[in-house]
Amino acid sequence: MFIGLDGFRRGWVAVAIDGDERAISFPAEISTALADPFVRAAIDIPIGMTDDGGRACDRLAREALAPHRSRVFTGARRWLWEEFTDPDHANAEASRRGQPRASRQLWHLGRKIMEVDMFVRAHRGLDIREVHPELVFLRLHGAPLPSKKTEQGAGVRRDLLVAAGFEAIDDWLTRARRGTGAKPDDVLDACAVALAARDCAGCLPEGEPPRDGHEVAMQIWF
């Protein structure tokens, strides 16, 4: 079984591929999402962090997605959330260290970033990889896509996933809208990440990945 995970406000959208079977669930915690045996899991969240937030995989992903470089969030650092509970205080310290300030969007991802970080470091024997769904959609489409927030962009992504075997995607999108708290693009992203978990067509950077201070690989797959 291969699992793709994308975070949302109440937890995770988890898409599983097991042979010809596809399934979706909405677990609250990553430990629940990855409780059953799997061959490989992929997650749309930074895995592996440097002290200053700079990662080669982020730079390469932004280059690959040009002109939509902003679709890749950068700057995740453990100390931001280990040492601070207030984003203004954290950013004051970042400025003092001569580092980039964390955007509000990145700051609010902190709980999930740290949840994944702790799980990965505690389960080093499991194959868990970072995947960026926009790189997967770029691979499937062969050209930059419109924003997923637009009707056209969502439609293109939906059609790519149907062609890739997600025949129940419309039912899943309807299910997500009915009280889960997940948005349509969360479901689309989780499906794309699941495809990368199964196929692992490429990675940035290629070859042996650089590792952070905790020996966690910093590499984005697609």
C-alpha positions in Angstrom: 0.0 0.0 0.0 1.1 3.5 -0.8 -0.2 6.5 1.1 -0.3 10.2 0.2 -1.0 12.9 2.9 -2.0 16.5 2.7 -2.7 18.6 5.7 -5.8 20.6 6.4 -7.2 22.5 9.4 -8.6 19.4 11.3 -6.0 16.9 10.4 -4.9 15.1 7.2 -6.4 14.0 3.9 -5.0 10.5 3.5 -5.2 8.8 0.1 -4.2 5.1 -0.2 -3.4 3.2 -3.3 -3.4 -0.6 -3.0 -3.2 -2.3 -6.3 -6.3 -1.2 -8.2 -8.0 0.0 -5.0 -8.1 3.6 -4.1 -9.4 4.9 -0.7 -9.6 8.3 1.1 -9.9 9.1 4.8 -9.6 12.1 7.1 -7.6 11.2 10.2 -6.9 13.8 12.8 -3.3 12.7 13.4 -0.4 11.4 11.3 0.1 8.5 13.7 -3.4 7.3 12.8 -2.9 7.9 9.1 0.2 5.8 9.1 -0.9 3.2 11.6 -1.4 0.4 9.1 1.6 -1.2 7.2 2.6 0.5 4.0 5.3 0.3 1.4 5.9 4.0 1.1 4.2 7.2 2.4 4.5 10.7 0.9 3.6 13.9 2.6 3.1 17.5 1.4 5.1 19.1 4.2 8.7 20.0 4.7 10.7 17.0 6.0 14.2 17.9 7.2 15.1 21.4 8.3 18.2 23.5 8.5 18.9 26.1 11.2 18.5 29.0 8.8 15.6 27.6 6.8 17.5 27.3 3.5 17.2 24.0 1.6 18.5 23.1 -1.8 15.3 21.1 -2.6 13.2 24.2 -2.1 15.3 26.3 -4.4 15.2 23.6 -7.1 11.5 23.1 -6.7 10.9 26.9 -7.1 13.0 26.9 -10.2 11.1 24.0 -11.6 7.7 25.7 -11.0 8.7 29.0 -12.4 7.0 31.4 -13.0 4.9 30.1 -10.0 7.8 30.0 -7.5 5.6 31.2 -4.6 3.8 27.8 -4.7 6.8 26.4 -2.7 6.9 27.6 0.9 10.4 28.1 2.3 12.0 28.8 5.6 10.9 26.1 8.0 13.1 25.9 11.1 12.6 23.7 14.1 13.6 26.5 16.5 10.8 28.7 15.3 8.2 26.4 17.0 10.4 24.8 19.6 11.4 28.2 21.2 8.4 30.5 20.4 4.6 30.5 20.6 4.2 34.0 19.1 5.1 34.6 15.4 6.2 38.2 16.1 8.7 37.1 18.7 9.9 34.3 16.5 10.4 36.7 13.6 12.2 39.2 15.8 14.7 36.4 16.7 15.0 35.5 13.0 15.9 39.1 12.2 18.4 39.1 15.0 20.0 36.0 13.6 20.1 37.6 10.1 17.6 35.0 8.8 14.4 35.4 6.7 11.3 36.1 8.6 8.6 33.4 8.6 5.4 34.2 6.7 2.1 33.9 8.5 1.2 31.0 6.2 4.4 29.1 7.1 4.0 29.9 10.8 0.5 28.4 10.9 1.9 25.2 9.3 4.2 24.8 12.2 2.1 22.4 14.3 1.9 20.0 11.3 5.5 20.5 10.3 6.6 19.5 13.9 4.1 16.7 14.0 5.6 15.1 10.9 9.2 15.9 12.0 8.7 14.1 15.3 7.0 11.1 13.6 9.7 10.8 10.9 12.5 11.0 13.5 10.8 8.3 15.7 10.2 5.9 12.7 13.4 6.0 10.7 12.8 2.5 9.4 9.8 3.6 7.5 9.9 5.0 3.9 8.4 8.4 4.3 9.2 11.1 1.7 8.4 14.7 1.1 6.4 15.4 -2.0 5.2 18.6 -3.6 1.9 18.1 -5.4 2.5 21.0 -7.8 5.6 19.1 -9.1 3.5 16.0 -9.6 0.9 17.9 -11.5 3.6 19.6 -13.6 5.0 16.1 -14.4 1.5 14.8 -15.4 0.6 17.9 -17.4 3.9 18.7 -19.0 3.5 22.5 -18.5 2.8 25.0 -15.7 -0.8 24.9 -14.5 -3.2 27.7 -13.6 -3.8 28.3 -9.9 -5.6 25.5 -8.1 -7.8 28.2 -6.5 -9.4 28.9 -9.9 -12.1 26.8 -11.5 -9.9 26.2 -14.5 -6.9 25.1 -12.4 -9.0 22.8 -10.2 -10.6 21.3 -13.3 -7.3 20.6 -15.0 -6.0 18.9 -11.9 -9.2 16.9 -11.5 -9.0 15.7 -15.1 -5.3 14.7 -14.7 -6.2 12.6 -11.6 -9.1 10.9 -13.4 -6.8 9.9 -16.2 -4.4 8.5 -13.5 -7.0 6.2 -12.2 -8.9 8.2 -9.6 -12.4 7.4 -10.9 -14.1 8.3 -7.6 -12.5 11.7 -7.3 -15.9 13.6 -7.7 -17.4 11.5 -4.9 -14.4 12.2 -2.8 -14.7 15.9 -3.4 -18.3 15.9 -2.4 -17.5 13.8 0.7 -14.8 16.3 1.7 -17.3 19.2 1.5 -19.7 17.5 3.8 -18.3 18.4 7.2 -14.7 17.2 7.1 -13.2 20.7 7.0 -11.0 19.7 4.0 -11.1 21.8 0.9 -11.3 20.5 -2.7 -7.7 21.4 -3.3 -6.6 19.4 -0.3 -8.2 16.3 -1.8 -6.6 16.9 -5.2 -3.2 17.5 -3.6 -3.4 14.3 -1.5 -4.2 12.3 -4.6 -1.2 13.7 -6.4 1.0 13.0 -3.5 -0.2 9.4 -3.4 0.7 9.0 -7.0 4.2 10.1 -6.2 4.4 7.7 -3.3 3.6 4.9 -5.7 5.7 6.0 -8.7 8.6 8.2 -7.3 9.3 9.4 -10.8 12.0 11.9 -9.8 13.4 14.0 -7.0 15.1 17.3 -6.2 18.0 17.2 -5.7 18.8 14.0 -7.6 21.1 11.4 -6.0 22.0 11.1 -2.4 20.1 13.8 -0.5 21.7 16.3 1.9 20.7 15.7 5.5 20.0 18.1 8.3 21.4 18.1 11.8 19.2 15.2 12.8 20.2 13.1 9.8 16.8 13.6 8.2 17.0 13.7 4.3 16.0 16.9 2.6 14.7 15.9 -0.8 11.4 16.6 -2.6 9.9 13.8 -4.7 7.4 14.0 -7.5 
